Structures are given as C-alpha cells and as structure tokens.
Amino acid sequence: MGTARRRSKVETELPRELREEANRLILEGVTYDDLAAWSREKGFEISRSAWGRYGKEYYASYQAIRQFEDQSRALAGEAGEGLTMDEALTKMLQQRVAAALMRGEWDVMEVPRLLADVAKLQASNISREKLKADFADRAKAAADRVEKILAQGARTIARTGGLTDRTIQIIRREILGIAKQ
C-alpha cells in the first residue's frame, strides 16, 4: 500500500480562488520568488521552496492532463463519435490505472471509487446521446407537423400572397437544421 503524500502549504492554507489564480500564474511562467511575494501580499506566508514544490507538481499534472487530452483527440479521430470513443477512453484510463497500481503510485482502495466515477461519466455520455437523438426525433416530428399544416393551408395562403411550396421546404429544412446542431 502506498504512503499518503504530504500536502503542500499552498494546498492547505491558500483558499481555492487564490490557488486557481496561482495555478494560472504558474502556467504563465511567473517565478516562484514572485509567487512567494504575491502570496505575502494576499496575507499568506508561503516560501519560495514551497511554491517550487507545488509548482513543479502542478505543472507536471497539467502536462499529464494535456497529454491525455491530446491522446483522447487522436483516439476520437480514429474511433469516431459516440460510444466507440467512450470505450476507447475507458480502455486507455483502465490501462493507466493498472500501470499506476503496479508502480505503487495509487492506493488499491481508491480504485473502486475512480472506476465508479468513470462509470458515471459513461452513463452521463449515454444520457446525452439519448437526449440528442430524442431532440432530433422531436424536431423532425415538428417539421412534419408544420409541413402538413402549411401544405393543407397553402392554397388559401397562396391566394392571399402567402407561402409557396418552396417556402414550406425552407421552413422544414430550418426546423430540421436545429436538430443537427
């Protein structure tokens, strides 16, 4: 079982809003001396070395996330949309979790919670896809109803300078176009 890492003074003392601002500053390349001065101005005594440890760890995590995102985009290009992409991402995440466990970087007791969170994410993606499909179906049904109503009344409207068959088709296309977005 791995040992718990000691939490940084930046994590334990700095409020979340200031930590988020500090994270942005780190990514912008602000020096650790400047971060120490910045935190002093905000009322927090955090040393340059504490900022150095935190900054290196934060930047490494940021880089790992960026690399994961790049790999996800590459997989998306290969796998396409929908569940295939989710399956590819899940497989990649499972491989990384297994590798981290084998290296002793994660506590085995944390893995079930992580995997449960992944399952929730997948369920959320499935729900989103169902909602998109349902919206597209409803938009098509609405377009069909509008077309039917307009077609039935088109002769009357046309006599009074109203809609043509072309106008009806344009309206239908516009309604269905909403469903594709």
Beta strands, then each sheet from edge to edge (+ up, - down):
end
